[in-house]
C-alpha cells in the first residue's frame, strides 16, 4: 500500500472515531507543502499555522501534517461542545516563535473552548504553549493542552494565566531554561493537571500561583494534580510541585523524585491566602541528596490532610515534613511512610517520628524507614522504578479515607487486602485501552495509540483491549473535562483500525 493510501485510511479512522461535528464545522489541513491561497482541504492544504488560526471558528478542527513550522497566535473562541481544535500528526515541530507575540510557540490570547493536541515545541524565547485571559474580570475558560512535548524553552513549557476549567494532560515539559515546566497562574479555578512528565527544568516541575498582585482573589481552588511524574527539577530553586495560594484541592498519585529543591510545597507568598484545605494523598516523594524537604507546608496553610504518602530523602539531615507552627492548625497526617525527620523550625531543629507524634498527635500509623531500607519498598530503585516490590511495607497498609480509586497508572485501588501507600498500587490491573489514563476508553485513546505517544509501548494487542472496552463509560473520579464530540461510528472505526494494524505493522 502506498503512503498516500495509508494516510487516507488514517484520516478515515480519525473522522469515524471523533464523531460528527456541528453542521457548520469544518476540518482543515496545514502542510509545509501547502499554500495559503488553497481551500484548506485535505487535498489542498494551507501552508502556515497562523493563516489557519485566522480562519477557524467554533467546532473547526485543524489537522497539521508532519514538518517544521512557525507557531501561531489564536484569539478566536470555540463554543461549549464545539471547541476549536489544533491537532498535530506525529512529526510536527514548532521551532519558530509565532509572528504576533514573537516569544511563544502557540499563544492563546483570551481564547476559550480550545484544544491543543500533539505538538512538539522547542526553543521558544518565552513559552512553548501560552494561554491567558485578559485579567481578573475577563477569564479564558475550558482550554485543553494535551500530548504536547515542550523542550528547551526560555521560561516555561506550558504557561497559563486567568484560565478557568483548564486541562493540562499527557504532556512532556523539559529543559525550561529560567523557570518551570508547567506554570498555572492567577486566580483561576478548577484546573486539572494530570499524567504529565516534567523534568530537567531549572525551577519547578509544576508551579501554581494565585498571585493576588495581578487581581482577583489570588486563590486557585478546586484543582486536581494527579498522576504526574516530576523529576530532576529545581537546580535554580522551587519544588517538584509548588502551590502558592492553592486551596481545597487534591494532590494525588504523583511520583516526585530526584528533585533538587523541595518535593511538594504548600505556602503563601504571592497568593491571596495560604494553601489551605488541600488533600495530599498517595504520592511518592523521594528527595535527592542535595534536595530540601519532601513535603513543605508553610505560612497560614492550614487544614491540610496528608495521607498514604511515601516521604523519603537522601539528604544528610533534611527529611519528611517541614511545617510552620501556624500551618499545624487543622493538620491531619497519617498512614505515611517517612524518613524519621520532621521540623517546625525550617530545619533549625529536627525531630524523630516518635517525637513528632508526641508533639503533634499526628502520624500514629505512619512508618519510619532508614535510607538503607528504601530498596525494600520499590521494584527497582536503582533504575527509578517506584512500583512497589512484593514485600513492600507500603502494600495493603494505607487508609481508605479519601484515597483515590485509581493509582498513577490508572490501575484500580485497592488490589489486595487494603489500599497501598504511595503512587502505585501493587498488582492492580488497568482499564484495557485507556492509553491516556483519564478513566475513559474513547476515541482519543485510539489517536494516542496511532501516534504511539502513550507512556506504554502500544501494540496490536493494546488496540484489541481498546476495542473491547471502548465506550464502557467513565471510570475516573475526577469531573468531566472539555473534549471533542464523542465517537459514534465505533464499528466503522474498529474495522478500519484493525485493517490499519495489519498494514502499518507489515
C-alpha positions in Angstrom: 0.0 0.0 0.0 1.3 3.5 -0.8 1.9 6.1 1.9 -0.8 8.2 0.3 -3.5 5.5 0.8 -2.3 4.8 4.3 -2.7 8.4 5.1 -6.2 8.4 3.8 -7.1 5.4 5.9 -5.7 7.0 9.0 -7.8 10.1 8.3 -10.9 7.9 7.9 -10.2 6.3 11.3 -9.8 9.7 12.9 -13.0 11.0 11.4 -15.0 7.9 12.3 -13.8 7.9 15.9 -14.2 11.6 16.5 -17.8 11.7 15.7 -20.0 14.2 13.8 -19.1 17.8 14.2 -21.6 20.6 14.2 -23.2 21.2 10.8 -21.1 24.3 10.1 -17.8 22.9 11.5 -15.0 22.2 9.0 -11.9 20.0 9.1 -8.9 22.0 7.7 -5.4 20.8 6.9 -2.0 22.5 7.1 1.1 21.2 5.4 4.6 22.5 4.8 4.0 21.9 1.1 0.6 23.7 1.1 -0.4 27.2 0.1 -2.4 29.8 2.0 -4.3 30.5 -1.2 -5.7 27.0 -1.1 -9.0 25.9 0.3 -7.5 24.2 3.3 -9.0 20.8 2.4 -7.1 17.5 2.7 -6.1 17.7 -1.0 -5.5 21.5 -0.9 -3.9 22.3 2.5 -2.8 25.7 3.8 0.9 26.3 4.5 1.0 28.2 7.8 -0.5 27.8 11.2 -1.1 31.5 11.6 -3.2 31.6 8.5 -5.3 28.7 9.8 -5.7 30.5 13.2 -7.2 33.4 11.4 -9.7 31.2 9.5 -11.1 28.9 12.1 -14.4 29.1 14.0 -16.3 27.1 16.7 -16.3 23.4 16.0 -13.5 23.6 13.4 -10.5 21.2 13.5 -7.1 21.9 12.0 -5.0 18.8 11.2 -1.3 19.7 10.9 0.8 17.3 8.8 4.5 16.5 9.7 7.2 19.1 9.3 8.7 22.1 11.0 6.5 25.2 11.5 6.4 28.7 12.8 3.9 28.9 15.7 0.6 30.7 15.8 -1.5 33.2 17.8 -5.2 32.4 18.3 -7.8 34.9 19.5 -11.0 33.2 18.3 -13.0 31.1 20.8 -15.0 27.9 20.3 -18.3 27.2 21.9 -19.3 24.6 24.6 -19.3 21.2 22.9 -17.9 22.8 19.8 -14.2 23.7 20.6 -11.7 24.8 18.1 -9.0 22.1 17.9 -5.5 22.1 16.5 -4.3 18.5 16.1 -0.8 17.7 15.2 0.1 14.4 13.4 3.2 12.6 14.5 6.3 14.6 13.4 5.0 18.2 13.8 7.6 20.5 15.3 7.2 24.2 16.0 10.7 25.7 16.1 10.0 29.4 15.4 8.0 31.8 17.6 4.6 32.9 16.4 4.5 36.1 14.4 2.3 38.0 16.9 3.9 37.7 20.3 7.3 36.8 18.8 8.2 35.0 22.0 5.9 31.9 22.2 5.3 28.9 20.0 1.5 28.6 20.5 -0.3 31.6 22.1 -4.0 31.6 23.0 -5.0 35.2 23.8 -8.3 35.3 25.6 -9.5 32.3 23.6 -11.9 29.8 25.3 -13.0 26.3 24.4 -9.7 25.4 22.7 -8.0 22.0 22.3 -4.2 21.9 21.5 -3.2 18.3 20.8 0.1 16.7 19.9 2.6 19.4 19.0 6.3 19.5 19.7 7.6 23.0 20.6 11.3 23.6 21.0 13.5 26.5 21.8 11.0 29.4 22.2 12.1 32.6 23.9 9.3 32.5 26.5 6.7 29.6 26.4 6.1 26.6 24.3 2.3 26.9 24.8 0.8 30.0 26.5 -2.9 30.6 27.3 -4.1 33.7 29.0 -7.3 35.6 29.8 -7.4 39.4 29.8 -7.4 39.9 33.6 -9.5 39.1 36.7 -12.6 40.4 35.0 -12.3 38.6 31.7 -11.1 35.0 32.1 -10.5 32.5 29.4 -12.1 29.1 30.1 -12.1 25.5 29.0 -8.7 25.3 27.4 -7.1 21.8 26.9 -3.4 21.3 26.2 -2.6 17.6 25.7 0.1 15.3 24.2 2.4 18.3 23.8 6.2 18.0 24.1 7.7 21.3 25.1 11.5 21.4 25.4 14.3 23.9 26.0 12.0 26.9 26.2 13.2 30.2 27.8 10.8 30.4 30.7 8.0 27.7 30.6 7.0 24.7 28.7 3.3 25.4 29.3 2.1 28.7 30.9 -1.5 29.8 31.7 -3.0 32.9 33.4 -6.6 33.7 34.2 -7.9 30.5 32.7 -10.8 28.7 34.4 -11.6 25.0 33.8 -8.2 24.2 32.4 -7.0 20.8 31.4 -3.3 20.0 31.0 -2.7 16.3 30.4 -0.3 13.8 28.9 2.4 16.5 28.1 6.2 16.3 28.5 7.8 19.6 29.6 11.5 19.7 30.0 14.6 21.9 29.9 13.0 25.2 30.7 16.0 27.4 31.0 14.9 30.0 33.5 11.8 28.8 35.2 9.2 26.0 35.2 7.9 23.1 33.2 4.2 23.8 33.8 3.1 27.2 35.3 -0.6 27.8 36.1 -1.1 31.3 37.4 -3.6 33.9 38.7 -7.0 33.5 40.3 -8.0 30.6 38.0 -10.2 27.8 39.4 -10.8 24.1 38.7 -7.6 23.4 36.8 -6.7 19.7 36.1 -3.0 18.8 35.7 -2.7 15.1 35.2 -0.4 12.5 33.7 2.3 14.9 32.6 6.0 14.3 32.8 8.0 17.4 33.8 11.8 17.1 34.2 15.2 18.9 33.9 13.6 22.3 34.4 15.6 24.9 36.3 12.7 25.9 38.5 9.6 23.9 39.4 8.2 20.9 37.6 4.7 22.2 38.2 4.1 25.7 39.7 0.7 27.0 40.7 0.5 30.6 41.9 -2.7 32.5 42.7 -0.8 35.8 42.5 -3.1 38.4 44.1 -0.9 41.3 42.9 -2.4 40.8 39.4 -6.0 41.0 40.5 -8.8 38.7 41.6 -8.8 36.8 44.9 -5.4 35.4 44.4 -6.7 31.9 45.1 -6.6 28.8 42.8 -9.3 26.5 44.1 -10.7 23.0 43.3 -7.5 21.9 41.5 -6.7 18.3 40.7 -3.0 17.5 40.4 -2.9 13.8 39.7 -0.6 11.1 38.2 2.3 13.3 37.2 5.9 12.2 37.1 8.1 15.0 38.2 11.9 14.6 38.4 15.3 16.3 38.3 13.9 19.8 38.6 14.9 22.7 40.9 18.6 23.4 40.5 17.5 27.0 40.5 15.1 26.6 43.4 11.4 25.7 43.6 9.7 22.4 44.1 8.6 19.4 42.2 5.1 20.6 42.8 4.7 24.2 44.0 1.4 25.5 45.3 1.1 29.2 46.3 -2.4 30.2 47.4 -3.9 26.9 46.2 -7.0 25.8 48.2 -9.5 23.0 48.5 -7.6 20.9 46.0 -6.3 17.3 45.6 -2.6 16.4 45.0 -2.7 12.6 44.4 -0.8 9.7 42.8 2.2 11.9 41.8 5.7 10.5 41.6 8.2 13.2 42.6 11.8 12.1 42.7 15.4 13.3 42.4 14.4 17.0 42.6 17.0 19.4 44.0 14.8 21.8 45.9 11.6 20.9 47.7 9.3 17.9 46.8 5.7 19.2 47.3 5.2 22.7 48.8 2.1 24.4 50.1 2.6 28.0 51.1 1.7 31.7 50.6 4.0 34.3 49.0 2.1 35.9 46.1 -1.2 34.1 46.7 -4.2 35.7 48.3 -4.1 33.2 51.2 -2.3 30.2 52.4 -2.5 26.9 50.6 -5.3 25.5 52.8 -7.9 22.8 52.8 -5.9 20.5 50.5 -5.7 16.7 50.4 -2.1 15.4 49.7 -2.6 11.7 49.3 -0.9 8.6 47.8 2.1 10.5 46.5 5.6 9.1 46.3 8.3 11.7 47.0 12.0 10.8 47.1 14.3 13.7 47.5 17.8 13.9 46.1 20.8 14.2 48.3 21.0 18.0 47.6 17.2 18.5 47.9 15.1 20.1 50.6 12.2 18.5 52.5 9.8 16.0 50.8 6.7 17.9 52.0 6.9 21.6 52.8 3.9 23.4 54.4 4.4 27.0 55.4 2.7 30.2 56.4 -1.0 30.1 57.2 -1.5 27.0 55.1 -4.0 25.3 57.5 -6.5 22.4 57.5 -4.5 20.2 55.1 -4.8 16.4 55.0 -1.7 14.3 54.4 -2.4 10.5 54.0 -0.8 7.4 52.4 2.3 9.2 51.1 5.8 8.0 50.9 8.1 10.9 52.0 11.7 9.9 52.0 15.0 11.7 51.3 18.7 11.0 50.5 19.7 14.3 52.2 22.0 14.0 55.2 19.8 15.9 57.6 16.6 17.1 55.9 13.7 14.7 55.7 9.9 14.1 55.5 7.9 17.2 56.6 8.9 20.8 57.2 5.8 22.7 58.6 5.5 26.0 60.2 3.7 26.2 63.6 0.8 28.3 62.1 0.2 25.5 59.5 -0.2 22.9 62.2 -3.8 24.2 62.7 -6.2 21.6 61.3 -3.5 19.3 60.0 -4.4 15.6 59.6 -1.4 13.5 58.8 -1.2 9.7 59.0 -0.5 6.4 57.2 2.6 7.8 55.6 6.0 6.1 55.1 8.7 8.5 56.1 12.3 9.1 56.8 12.3 9.8 60.6 13.0 13.6 60.3 10.5 16.4 60.9 10.8 20.1 61.7 8.7 23.0 62.7 11.6 25.4 62.7 12.6 25.4 59.0 15.3 22.8 59.7 17.0 24.6 62.5 16.0 21.7 64.7 14.9 18.2 63.6 12.8 15.6 65.5 12.2 11.9 65.0 8.9 10.4 64.0 8.3 9.4 67.7 8.9 13.0 68.9 6.7 14.4 66.1 3.9 12.0 67.2 4.3 13.2 70.8 4.4 16.9 69.9 1.6 17.0 67.4 -0.5 13.8 67.8 -0.1 13.2 64.1 1.1 10.1 62.1 0.1 7.5 64.7 0.0 4.8 61.9 2.9 6.1 59.9 6.1 4.0 59.4 9.7 5.3 59.7 12.4 3.9 57.4 16.2 4.3 57.2 17.7 5.1 53.8 19.2 1.6 53.8 15.7 0.2 53.7 14.4 2.2 50.7 15.3 -0.6 48.3 12.8 -2.9 50.0 9.9 -0.6 49.2 10.3 -0.5 45.4 10.6 -2.8 42.5 14.0 -1.4 41.2 15.0 1.8 42.9 18.4 1.9 41.2 16.6 2.3 37.9 14.0 4.7 39.2 11.2 2.1 39.1 9.0 3.1 42.0 6.4 0.4 41.6 6.1 -1.5 44.9 8.0 -4.6 45.5 6.2 -7.8 46.5 7.4 -7.4 50.1 6.9 -3.7 50.3 5.7 -2.2 53.6 3.5 0.1 51.5 1.3 -2.8 50.4 -2.2 -3.1 51.8 -1.2 -0.8 54.8 -2.8 2.5 53.9 -6.1 4.0 54.8 -9.2 4.1 52.6 -10.1 7.6 53.9 -10.2 9.9 50.9 -8.0 7.5 48.9 -8.2 7.8 45.1 -9.8 4.8 43.5 -7.0 4.6 40.8 -3.3 4.8 41.0 -0.7 6.7 38.9 -1.2 4.3 36.0 -5.0 4.4 36.4 -5.0 0.9 38.0 -7.9 0.2 40.3 -7.4 0.6 44.0 -7.3 -1.5 46.2 -5.9 -4.6 44.5 -5.2 -6.5 47.7 -6.5 -6.6 51.2 -6.2 -2.8 51.6 -5.1 0.4 49.9 -1.4 0.7 49.3 0.7 3.7 50.3 2.4 5.8 47.6 1.6 6.5 44.0 1.4 2.9 42.8 -1.0 0.0 43.7 0.7 -3.3 43.6 -0.8 -6.0 41.4 -3.6 -3.8 40.1 -5.0 -4.2 36.5 -5.5 -1.1 34.3 -8.6 -0.4 32.2 -7.7 -2.0 28.9 -7.3 0.6 26.1 -7.2 3.6 28.4 -3.9 4.8 27.0 -4.2 8.3 28.3 -5.2 7.2 31.8 -8.2 9.5 32.1 -10.7 6.8 33.1 -12.5 6.8 29.8 -11.9 4.4 26.9 -12.8 6.6 24.0 -11.7 7.9 20.5 -8.9 9.9 22.0 -7.2 6.8 23.2 -7.1 5.5 19.6 -5.5 8.7 18.5 -2.8 8.2 21.2 -2.3 4.6 20.1 -2.0 5.8 16.5 0.6 8.4 17.5 2.5 6.0 19.7 2.7 8.7 22.3 1.5 6.9 25.4 3.7 6.1 28.3 3.2 2.5 27.4 4.6 0.7 24.4 1.5 0.2 22.4 0.8 -2.8 20.1 -1.9 -4.5 18.2 -2.9 -6.3 21.4 -3.3 -2.9 23.1 -5.6 -1.9 20.3 -7.7 -5.0 20.8 -8.1 -4.0 24.5 -9.2 -0.6 23.3 -11.8 -2.2 21.0 -13.1 -4.5 23.8 -13.5 -1.6 26.3 -14.5 1.3 24.0 -17.4 3.2 25.3 -17.6 1.5 28.6 -18.3 4.8 30.4 -16.3 6.9 32.8 -14.0 5.2 35.2 -12.4 8.3 36.6 -13.3 10.0 39.9 -12.4 13.5 38.5 -15.0 15.7 37.0 -15.8 15.9 33.3 -13.4 18.0 31.1 -13.8 19.6 27.7 -13.4 17.1 24.9 -14.3 16.9 21.2 -17.5 15.2 20.2 -17.9 11.6 21.2 -17.2 8.9 18.6 -20.5 7.4 17.4 -19.2 5.4 14.4 -17.5 2.8 16.5 -17.9 -0.3 14.3 -16.6 1.5 11.3 -13.6 2.8 13.3 -12.8 -0.7 14.7 -13.0 -2.2 11.2 -10.7 0.3 9.7 -8.4 0.4 12.7 -7.9 -3.4 12.7 -7.1 -3.2 9.0 -4.6 -0.4 9.7 -2.8 -2.5 12.4 -2.1 -5.2 9.8 -0.9 -2.8 7.1 1.1 -0.4 9.2 2.9 -3.2 11.1 3.7 -5.1 7.8 
